Amino acid sequence: ASYTGFDPAEELYRLHWEDPSLYTSGGDIRLSVAPIETFDPGDKLQVEAWDNGLLVLTELVEAHDNRFDVPTSGWPTLGTGQERVVTLTALRQGSHAAPASSAPEQRVAFAELALEGLFQGSAAPSELEVEAIEGFGRTVLQSGAVSATFDDATGALVSYQKQGVEHLAGPMRPNFWRPGRVDELAGSAAATLARWKDAMGDSRVGVRTLGQLMQGKPYLGYDLDLGTYQGGPRGTVQLVWTMEPGGSLELNFNLHPSTLPDGSPGELPQVGMAFDLDRRFDHWSWYGRGPGVNTLDDLGTARWGRFTGRVQDERQLSSTGLQGTRSGTRSTTFLDAEQRGLSVTTMSAPVGREGFEVCVYPQPW
């Protein structure tokens, strides 16, 4: 159990998870709140449980007893590596006997727990199949109304269509560069940023593999040389694309950067994915830390939940390389006015840890 506070001046309560074994064995979660002497008769505690971004429980608890149980028997079973975040918000109201909606509420504390799933969930079987189509220097993975087209020369996803509607305005591929801040571009970091800026643009496929996994699903593999910078090799990266029945894509990649001419390993500005979306996808939401801009340095002041925004609003943010940054993200979705769009989710964020970072820019790099 971990505690995250907003403002030290408002930290009236501490949340304690008394017996985690009760949850892992299928029992309820027993929580206690301290210090007990801070409670007033009008205080209530609102408990919210988020299951991978979905609100599964909200309950108002009287604060006259600092211990209470949260029933978990009706919650969905978590798969291995999935997580559930339980948040506690302290609300101060006029009377503990009054309905929750009859008095103004003031948040006076916040805390959260991260609970890890112990059992592998079972996905519902799909009648759809995944088909691979080759030709003209491109490979298409197709399932139902979704088709994904890959450029065999670069290994990039160059088209992602659902029911004939294109979602990408440019290729989606791994990225090892980010825009630099003013202070970085004036210092030693400028050389690191320059080395990796055009790495994927300079890359070329050495080996392409189209095969089948044990489950019968096709996979598409690319071994790429990342080209050279100032006469020295950048390294190599291996991509493996797979498609689930229904059209969701999964990418796993392994990066092997080369050492610098002086023998040092060389620094990577960023490891992730970069892609351009059509301008109509200007609404976005994310599950993770929010509601505003945050970085790894200030995650403790950002609340866990599901938040929404507009890409065009990012123009109002700082023009530095951290424009539109949201850290501690598990998934993010970009939508158009008709609620069609694209979702990106990490599968490897450690439970209760930071997750990944999303940098939103209203115009291409």
Phi, psi and chi 1 to 4 in degrees:
 res  aa     phi    psi   chi1   chi2   chi3   chi4
   1 ALA       -  139.3      -      -      -      -
   2 SER  -132.4  151.0   61.0      -      -      -
   3 TYR  -114.9  135.5  172.4   79.9      -      -
   4 THR  -128.2  122.6  -59.5      -      -      -
   5 GLY  -104.5  158.4      -      -      -      -
   6 PHE   -89.8  -68.2  -90.4   86.5      -      -
   7 ASP  -124.4  121.1 -176.5  -12.2      -      -
   8 PRO   -53.4  -29.6  -25.4   33.7      -      -
   9 ALA   -70.6  -16.8      -      -      -      -
  10 GLU  -108.0    6.8  -64.7 -178.6  -10.3      -
  11 GLU   -78.8   85.7  -73.9 -175.4    4.1      -
  12 LEU   -92.0  -26.1  -60.8 -175.7      -      -
  13 TYR  -123.9  151.1  -58.7  126.8      -      -
  14 ARG  -121.5  135.5  -68.9  -70.4 -168.2  -83.2
  15 LEU  -100.7  130.6  175.2   65.6      -      -
  16 HIS  -124.5  133.2  -60.0  -78.9      -      -
  17 TRP   -95.4  107.5 -173.9    9.9      -      -
  18 GLU   -72.9  -41.1  -69.9 -160.0  -16.5      -
  19 ASP  -143.0   87.4 -170.1   -6.4      -      -
  20 PRO   -58.1  -26.7  -23.2   33.3      -      -
  21 SER   -63.9  -25.0   64.5      -      -      -
  22 LEU   -62.8  -39.5  -69.8  176.3      -      -
  23 TYR   -71.1  -46.1  171.1   72.5      -      -
  24 THR   -66.3  -21.8   57.9      -      -      -
  25 SER   -95.7    6.4   61.8      -      -      -
  26 GLY    99.4    3.2      -      -      -      -
  27 GLY   -88.7 -176.3      -      -      -      -
  28 ASP   -75.8  163.7  -65.2  -19.9      -      -
  29 ILE   -89.4  125.8  -62.3  175.5      -      -
  30 ARG  -104.6  120.3  171.1  156.8  -68.5 -177.7
  31 LEU  -115.3  148.7  -58.0  173.2      -      -
  32 SER  -130.3  151.5   63.2      -      -      -
  33 VAL  -123.0  134.7 -176.2      -      -      -
  34 ALA  -139.0  158.7      -      -      -      -
  35 PRO   -81.3  142.0   28.1  -33.4      -      -
  36 ILE   -64.3  -27.8 -172.8   65.9      -      -
  37 GLU   -71.0  -10.1   59.0  -90.5   14.6      -
  38 THR   -83.9   -9.9   63.0      -      -      -
  39 PHE   -73.0  139.2  -73.6  126.9      -      -
  40 ASP  -110.5  157.6  -71.5  -20.4      -      -
  41 PRO   -58.2  -26.1  -25.3   34.4      -      -
  42 GLY   -90.5    3.1      -      -      -      -
  43 ASP   -78.7  141.5  -74.9   -5.5      -      -
  44 LYS  -131.0  153.8  -64.4  177.2 -176.1  -68.7
  45 LEU  -115.2  123.8  -59.1  175.9      -      -
  46 GLN  -100.1  122.0  179.0  164.5  -46.3      -
  47 VAL  -104.8  126.7  179.6      -      -      -
  48 GLU  -121.4  136.5  -64.6  179.7  -13.1      -
  49 ALA  -118.6  126.3      -      -      -      -
  50 TRP  -109.4  125.2  -66.6   81.5      -      -
  51 ASP  -107.8   96.6 -178.5   16.5      -      -
  52 ASN    51.1   43.9  -72.6  -54.1      -      -
  53 GLY    95.9   -8.7      -      -      -      -
  54 LEU  -106.6  132.7  -60.4  177.1      -      -
  55 LEU   -75.6  115.9 -173.4   63.4      -      -
  56 VAL  -108.3  -13.5  -65.7      -      -      -
  57 LEU  -155.7  136.3  172.5   79.7      -      -
  58 THR  -140.5  128.3  178.5      -      -      -
  59 GLU  -144.9  137.5 -176.9  171.6  -28.2      -
  60 LEU  -100.6  124.2 -156.4   61.2      -      -
  61 VAL  -117.3  134.6  180.0      -      -      -
  62 GLU   -67.7  144.3  -61.2  -71.9   -9.9      -
  63 ALA   -97.3   10.5      -      -      -      -
  64 HIS   -71.5  -20.0   56.0   79.4      -      -
  65 ASP  -119.6  129.6 -175.0   -5.7      -      -
  66 ASN   -83.8    3.9   74.7  -40.0      -      -
  67 ARG  -120.1  140.0  -73.3  179.2  172.0   82.3
  68 PHE  -156.0  154.7   54.3   93.4      -      -
  69 ASP  -102.4  141.3  -67.6  -22.7      -      -
  70 VAL  -109.2  113.8  178.3      -      -      -
  71 PRO   -67.9  132.4   24.1  -32.5      -      -
  72 THR  -122.2    2.8   62.3      -      -      -
  73 SER   -63.0  -28.7   57.9      -      -      -
  74 GLY   -91.7    1.6      -      -      -      -
  75 TRP   -76.8  148.5  -67.6    4.2      -      -
  76 PRO   -62.4  146.4  -18.8   30.3      -      -
  77 THR   -70.5  134.9  -59.0      -      -      -
  78 LEU   -85.8  140.2  -74.2  178.9      -      -
  79 GLY   -79.9  161.6      -      -      -      -
  80 THR   -57.9  130.1  -58.0      -      -      -
  81 GLY    87.4  -11.4      -      -      -      -
  82 GLN   -80.9  170.4  -68.7 -178.3  -42.6      -
  83 GLU  -143.1  159.5   66.3 -176.5   -5.2      -
  84 ARG  -131.8  131.5  176.6  174.7  -72.4  129.3
  85 VAL  -109.1  124.9  175.8      -      -      -
  86 VAL  -104.9  122.9  179.6      -      -      -
  87 THR  -111.5  144.9   64.3      -      -      -
  88 LEU  -119.6  123.4  175.1   77.9      -      -
  89 THR  -119.3  126.0  -57.6      -      -      -
  90 ALA   -88.9  128.2      -      -      -      -
  91 LEU  -117.3  136.2  -54.9  175.2      -      -
  92 ARG  -107.4  121.8  178.1  150.4  -72.1  169.6
  93 GLN  -126.4  169.9  -63.5 -177.8  -41.1      -
  94 GLY   -69.2  -36.1      -      -      -      -
  95 SER  -149.4  138.1  169.6      -      -      -
  96 HIS   -73.1  -14.8   71.6  -82.2      -      -
  97 ALA   -89.4  -12.4      -      -      -      -
  98 ALA   -79.7  149.2      -      -      -      -
  99 PRO   -58.5  154.6  -20.5   31.0      -      -
 100 ALA   -61.4  -29.2      -      -      -      -
 101 SER   -93.3   -0.2   59.8      -      -      -
 102 SER   -92.1   -8.0   64.3      -      -      -
 103 ALA  -134.2  147.9      -      -      -      -
 104 PRO   -63.5  144.5   22.6  -33.0      -      -
 105 GLU  -112.6  145.1  -59.4  171.8  -10.4      -
 106 GLN  -129.5  122.3  176.6 -172.5    4.8      -
 107 ARG   -76.1  125.3 -169.7 -176.3   73.0 -156.5
 108 VAL  -117.6   -4.0  -67.4      -      -      -
 109 ALA  -167.5  161.4      -      -      -      -
 110 PHE  -151.4  141.4  172.9   80.1      -      -
 111 ALA  -152.4  167.0      -      -      -      -
 112 GLU  -151.6  154.3   61.2 -171.3   22.9      -
 113 LEU  -123.8  147.4  -57.5  171.1      -      -
 114 ALA  -114.4  122.5      -      -      -      -
 115 LEU  -110.7  132.5  -47.3 -179.1      -      -
 116 GLU   -97.3  136.3 -177.7  173.9    0.1      -
 117 GLY   -73.3  143.0      -      -      -      -
 118 LEU  -110.6  -12.7  -58.3  178.8      -      -
 119 PHE  -124.9  144.8  -53.1  100.1      -      -
 120 GLN   -77.8  122.0 -177.5   64.5   48.6      -
 121 GLY   -73.2  157.6      -      -      -      -
 122 SER  -111.9  122.7   56.9      -      -      -
 123 ALA   -79.6  147.7      -      -      -      -
 124 ALA   -67.2  136.8      -      -      -      -
 125 PRO   -63.5  146.2   23.1  -32.3      -      -
 126 SER  -112.2  141.4  173.7      -      -      -
 127 GLU   -83.2  -10.0  -63.5  179.9   -2.8      -
 128 LEU   -79.6  150.6  -62.2  174.5      -      -
 129 GLU  -118.2  163.6  -63.8 -177.4   -7.2      -
 130 VAL  -108.4  128.9  179.8      -      -      -
 131 GLU  -118.3  140.4 -179.8 -177.0    8.1      -
 132 ALA  -108.6  131.6      -      -      -      -
 133 ILE  -125.6  126.6  -54.9  169.9      -      -
 134 GLU  -113.0  151.0  -56.7  176.2   78.7      -
 135 GLY   151.7  147.5      -      -      -      -
 136 PHE    59.3   37.8  -55.7  102.2      -      -
 137 GLY    74.9   12.6      -      -      -      -
 138 ARG  -135.8  155.2  -63.0 -165.2  168.6 -171.1
 139 THR  -126.3  133.2  -57.5      -      -      -
 140 VAL  -113.8  128.1  179.0      -      -      -
 141 LEU  -102.5  129.7  -62.8 -178.0      -      -
 142 GLN  -136.7  136.3 -175.8  171.2  -38.5      -
 143 SER  -147.9  117.7  179.9      -      -      -
 144 GLY    60.9 -128.0      -      -      -      -
 145 ALA   -89.7    6.2      -      -      -      -
 146 VAL  -109.6  133.4  177.7      -      -      -
 147 SER  -133.3  138.2   64.1      -      -      -
 148 ALA  -123.3  126.3      -      -      -      -
 149 THR  -111.1  131.9  -56.9      -      -      -
 150 PHE  -117.5  140.3  -58.7   87.2      -      -
 151 ASP   -85.2  116.6 -178.9   -1.5      -      -
 152 ASP   -71.9  -11.9  -69.0  -24.2      -      -
 153 ALA   -84.5  -26.4      -      -      -      -
 154 THR  -121.6  -14.4   63.4      -      -      -
 155 GLY    75.8    8.8      -      -      -      -
 156 ALA   -87.8  149.7      -      -      -      -
 157 LEU   -79.5  114.4  174.4   67.7      -      -
 158 VAL  -106.6  -11.3  -66.2      -      -      -
 159 SER  -153.2  135.3  173.4      -      -      -
 160 TYR  -136.6  109.1 -171.7   78.7      -      -
 161 GLN  -120.8  140.4  -63.5 -173.0    9.1      -
 162 LYS  -127.0  121.8 -177.6  174.8 -177.5 -179.8
 163 GLN    52.6   39.6  -63.8  177.4  -21.2      -
 164 GLY    80.3   -1.4      -      -      -      -
 165 VAL   -94.2  121.0  177.3      -      -      -
 166 GLU   -78.4  135.9  179.5   60.5   65.0      -
 167 HIS  -105.6  -25.1  -72.6   65.1      -      -
 168 LEU   -99.5  143.0  -63.2 -179.8      -      -
 169 ALA  -106.5   -2.1      -      -      -      -
 170 GLY  -164.3  170.4      -      -      -      -
 171 PRO   -66.6  146.5   23.8  -33.4      -      -
 172 MET  -103.9  127.0  174.2 -173.5  -73.4      -
 173 ARG  -161.2  166.9   55.1 -166.5  178.6 -172.3
 174 PRO   -57.9  155.7  -25.1   34.9      -      -
 175 ASN  -141.3  136.2  174.1   68.8      -      -
 176 PHE  -126.8   22.3  -47.3  113.6      -      -
 177 TRP  -136.4  156.4  172.5   82.9      -      -
 178 ARG  -145.1  155.3   60.0  172.2  172.5   76.8
 179 PRO   -61.5  142.8  -21.5   33.1      -      -
 180 GLY   -92.4  149.2      -      -      -      -
 181 ARG   -73.0  164.9  -60.6 -174.0  -60.3  -89.7
 182 VAL   -58.9  -43.5  173.8      -      -      -
 183 ASP   -67.3  -32.9   59.5  -38.1      -      -
 184 GLU   -69.0  -42.1  -70.1  178.7  -46.7      -
 185 LEU   -67.9  -17.1  -63.7  176.7      -      -
 186 ALA   -95.3   -0.5      -      -      -      -
 187 GLY  -122.5 -160.5      -      -      -      -
 188 SER   -69.8  -20.8   59.0      -      -      -
 189 ALA   -67.8  -18.6      -      -      -      -
 190 ALA   -59.2  -39.5      -      -      -      -
 191 ALA   -66.8  -38.1      -      -      -      -
 192 THR   -64.6  -45.3  -59.8      -      -      -
 193 LEU   -62.2  -42.2  -67.1  167.5      -      -
 194 ALA   -64.8  -35.3      -      -      -      -
 195 ARG   -62.6  -35.9 -177.0 -171.9 -175.5 -155.6
 196 TRP  -104.0   -2.9  -70.1  100.7      -      -
 197 LYS   -59.9  -44.6 -179.2  175.0 -177.5  178.9
 198 ASP  -106.2   21.3  -62.0  -41.9      -      -
 199 ALA   -59.5  -48.2      -      -      -      -
 200 MET   -73.4  -30.8  -68.3  -52.8  -61.4      -
 201 GLY   -67.1  -31.2      -      -      -      -
 202 ASP   -86.4   -8.2  -66.0  -16.5      -      -
 203 SER   -74.1  152.3   66.5      -      -      -
 204 ARG  -141.0  142.9  -71.1  -65.4  177.8  -93.2
 205 VAL   -75.2  128.6  171.7      -      -      -
 206 GLY   -93.6  -44.3      -      -      -      -
 207 VAL  -132.6  132.6  178.1      -      -      -
 208 ARG  -118.2  136.5  169.3 -170.6  169.3  -82.8
 209 THR  -131.3  129.6  -53.7      -      -      -
 210 LEU  -120.2  114.9  179.5   62.6      -      -
 211 GLY  -142.1 -165.9      -      -      -      -
 212 GLN  -129.0  139.2  -78.3 -164.3  -21.7      -
 213 LEU   -77.8  174.9  -58.1  174.4      -      -
 214 MET   -62.0  -30.8  -66.6 -178.7   60.6      -
 215 GLN   -78.0    0.5  -55.4   91.3  -30.4      -
 216 GLY    89.5   -2.6      -      -      -      -
 217 LYS   -78.2  139.1  -65.8 -174.8  -58.8 -175.6
 218 PRO   -72.0  148.2   24.4  -30.8      -      -
 219 TYR  -128.3  152.9   73.2   87.6      -      -
 220 LEU  -124.4  116.7 -171.2   56.8      -      -
 221 GLY  -115.0  141.4      -      -      -      -
 222 TYR  -133.8  129.9  -63.7   99.6      -      -
 223 ASP  -102.4  119.6  -71.9    3.2      -      -
 224 LEU  -115.9  139.1  -75.9   80.5      -      -
 225 ASP   -92.5  128.3 -173.9  -50.7      -      -
 226 LEU   -86.9   13.3  -63.6  175.9      -      -
 227 GLY    75.5 -167.1      -      -      -      -
 228 THR  -122.8  159.2   62.3      -      -      -
 229 TYR  -137.8  121.9  176.3   70.9      -      -
 230 GLN    52.1   41.6  -66.4 -175.3  -13.4      -
 231 GLY    85.3   -7.8      -      -      -      -
 232 GLY  -110.6  144.7      -      -      -      -
 233 PRO   -69.8  143.2   26.9  -34.2      -      -
 234 ARG   -82.6  -36.9  -67.7 -170.1 -177.6   93.6
 235 GLY   138.6 -162.3      -      -      -      -
 236 THR  -134.9  161.0   60.4      -      -      -
 237 VAL  -144.8  140.6   62.9      -      -      -
 238 GLN  -111.4  127.5  -68.9   79.0   44.1      -
 239 LEU  -110.9  139.9  -44.9 -179.6      -      -
 240 VAL  -132.1  110.8  177.7      -      -      -
 241 TRP   -99.0  134.3  -66.2   92.0      -      -
 242 THR  -133.7  155.3   55.6      -      -      -
 243 MET  -123.4  132.8  176.8  179.3  -80.8      -
 244 GLU   -82.8  151.4  -66.8  -68.5  -31.4      -
 245 PRO   -54.2  126.3  -26.2   35.3      -      -
 246 GLY   109.9  -20.0      -      -      -      -
 247 GLY   112.5   -5.2      -      -      -      -
 248 SER   -73.3  139.7   62.4      -      -      -
 249 LEU  -103.4  147.0  -73.8  175.6      -      -
 250 GLU  -127.6  134.3  178.6 -179.2  -24.3      -
 251 LEU  -121.6  127.5  171.1   62.5      -      -
 252 ASN  -117.0  135.2  -71.5  -86.1      -      -
 253 PHE  -141.4  148.4   64.1   85.7      -      -
 254 ASN  -118.8  124.6  -68.3  -47.0      -      -
 255 LEU  -105.3  134.6  171.8   66.0      -      -
 256 HIS  -127.1   85.5  -56.7  -84.5      -      -
 257 PRO   -70.4  144.3   25.0  -31.8      -      -
 258 SER   -81.3  157.5  -62.0      -      -      -
 259 THR   -73.6  158.1   56.7      -      -      -
 260 LEU   -75.9  164.2  -65.5  173.9      -      -
 261 PRO   -53.6  -28.6  -29.3   36.6      -      -
 262 ASP   -85.1    4.2   62.7    2.5      -      -
 263 GLY    92.3   -7.6      -      -      -      -
 264 SER   -76.1  155.3   61.2      -      -      -
 265 PRO   -68.3  -26.6   23.4  -33.3      -      -
 266 GLY    83.9  136.5      -      -      -      -
 267 GLU   -93.1  145.6 -173.7  178.9   -8.5      -
 268 LEU  -104.0  125.0  -74.3  165.6      -      -
 269 PRO   -65.2  -36.8  -18.3   29.8      -      -
 270 GLN  -166.3  148.2 -162.9  167.6   63.2      -
 271 VAL  -125.8  118.8  176.7      -      -      -
 272 GLY  -178.5 -148.3      -      -      -      -
 273 MET  -125.9  147.4  -63.5  -70.6  -66.8      -
 274 ALA  -133.4  141.7      -      -      -      -
 275 PHE  -162.6  155.6   53.5   95.1      -      -
 276 ASP  -107.9  136.0  -67.8  -24.8      -      -
 277 LEU  -107.9  156.0  -69.2  174.4      -      -
 278 ASP   -58.6  148.0 -171.2  -80.8      -      -
 279 ARG   -59.6  -25.0  -73.8  176.6  177.5  -91.1
 280 ARG   -69.2  -17.6   68.8 -177.9 -175.0  -83.9
 281 PHE   -86.4   72.1  -61.8  106.5      -      -
 282 ASP  -107.1    0.5   64.2  -15.6      -      -
 283 HIS  -101.4  138.8  -65.9   71.0      -      -
 284 TRP  -145.2  152.4   69.6  -60.8      -      -
 285 SER  -136.7  157.1   64.8      -      -      -
 286 TRP  -146.3  152.7   69.7   97.7      -      -
 287 TYR  -108.8  115.4  166.9   52.0      -      -
 288 GLY   159.5 -137.3      -      -      -      -
 289 ARG   -88.9  144.8  -57.8  -73.5 -175.2  174.2
 290 GLY  -168.8 -165.0      -      -      -      -
 291 PRO   -89.1  -16.5   30.0  -33.1      -      -
 292 GLY  -104.8 -165.8      -      -      -      -
 293 VAL   -61.5  136.8  173.5      -      -      -
 294 ASN  -151.0  156.5   57.2   79.7      -      -
 295 THR  -127.8  178.5   66.3      -      -      -
 296 LEU   -61.7  -21.1  -68.1  176.0      -      -
 297 ASP   -78.2  -20.1  -64.9  -29.7      -      -
 298 ASP  -130.9   31.5   55.4   13.6      -      -
 299 LEU   -64.7  -27.0  -72.6 -175.8      -      -
 300 GLY   -65.8  -16.0      -      -      -      -
 301 THR  -103.6    4.3   62.1      -      -      -
 302 ALA  -107.6  133.0      -      -      -      -
 303 ARG   -82.7  147.6 -177.5  174.1 -178.7  176.3
 304 TRP   -85.2  133.9 -160.7  -58.6      -      -
 305 GLY   168.9 -163.8      -      -      -      -
 306 ARG  -111.1  126.3 -176.9  172.1  -68.6  -81.4
 307 PHE  -127.9  159.3  -54.7   95.9      -      -
 308 THR  -129.5  159.5   60.6      -      -      -
 309 GLY  -164.2 -178.3      -      -      -      -
 310 ARG  -120.2  134.3  -66.9  -74.6  -60.1  -83.8
 311 VAL   -60.1  -37.7  174.2      -      -      -
 312 GLN   -63.8  -24.6   65.6 -179.3   21.1      -
 313 ASP   -68.8  -20.2  -65.7  -22.3      -      -
 314 GLU   -66.5  -16.3  -53.9  -58.2  -27.2      -
 315 ARG   -63.8  -23.5  -67.0 -167.7 -179.6   96.9
 316 GLN   -81.0   -7.0  -52.1  -57.4  -39.7      -
 317 LEU   -85.0  177.7  -57.7  173.2      -      -
 318 SER   -59.9  146.7  169.9      -      -      -
 319 SER   -87.4   15.9   59.0      -      -      -
 320 THR   -78.9 -179.2   68.0      -      -      -
 321 GLY   -68.5   -8.0      -      -      -      -
 322 LEU   -98.1   18.1  -64.3  177.9      -      -
 323 GLN   -59.8  126.3 -179.0 -177.7   25.9      -
 324 GLY    72.4   20.9      -      -      -      -
 325 THR   -79.4  133.8  -63.7      -      -      -
 326 ARG  -128.4  116.6  -52.3  -65.3 -170.5  -79.5
 327 SER   -97.9  168.4  -61.7      -      -      -
 328 GLY    66.6   34.7      -      -      -      -
 329 THR   -97.0  139.3  -56.0      -      -      -
 330 ARG   -98.2  -40.0  -93.2   43.6  177.9 -167.7
 331 SER  -151.9  152.9   64.7      -      -      -
 332 THR  -141.3  146.3 -175.0      -      -      -
 333 THR  -132.4  134.4  -58.7      -      -      -
 334 PHE  -112.8  129.3  -61.5   90.6      -      -
 335 LEU  -129.4  155.4  -61.2  170.0      -      -
 336 ASP   -97.3 -173.7   61.5   12.8      -      -
 337 ALA   -65.9  -20.4      -      -      -      -
 338 GLU   -96.8   14.7  -60.8  179.3    9.2      -
 339 GLN    64.3   28.0  -63.2  -61.8  -63.2      -
 340 ARG  -100.1  145.6  -64.7  178.3  -57.1 -167.9
 341 GLY   178.8 -157.3      -      -      -      -
 342 LEU  -135.2  133.4 -174.7   71.4      -      -
 343 SER  -115.1  142.1  -65.7      -      -      -
 344 VAL  -125.3  127.8 -179.0      -      -      -
 345 THR  -132.1  140.4  -58.2      -      -      -
 346 THR   -88.4  146.7 -179.7      -      -      -
 347 MET  -112.3    2.3  -62.9 -178.6   64.9      -
 348 SER  -128.2   11.4   58.3      -      -      -
 349 ALA   -71.3  126.2      -      -      -      -
 350 PRO   -58.5  142.8  -19.1   30.7      -      -
 351 VAL   -61.1  129.2  172.6      -      -      -
 352 GLY    78.8    3.4      -      -      -      -
 353 ARG  -101.2 -159.2  -62.0  -66.4 -178.7   89.5
 354 GLU   -74.5  -30.6  -71.8   82.9    3.1      -
 355 GLY    79.5 -154.7      -      -      -      -
 356 PHE  -113.8  174.7   64.2   89.9      -      -
 357 GLU  -111.7  136.2 -177.8  177.8   76.5      -
 358 VAL  -114.7  125.9  178.1      -      -      -
 359 CYS  -113.4  112.8  -59.3      -      -      -
 360 VAL  -101.7  129.1  178.2      -      -      -
 361 TYR  -125.0  133.4  -63.8   84.2      -      -
 362 PRO   -75.0   -6.5   28.1  -34.3      -      -
 363 GLN  -143.3  155.1   55.3 -168.9   11.9      -
 364 PRO   -61.6  154.1  -21.4   32.5      -      -
 365 TRP   -64.4      -  -76.0  -19.8      -      -
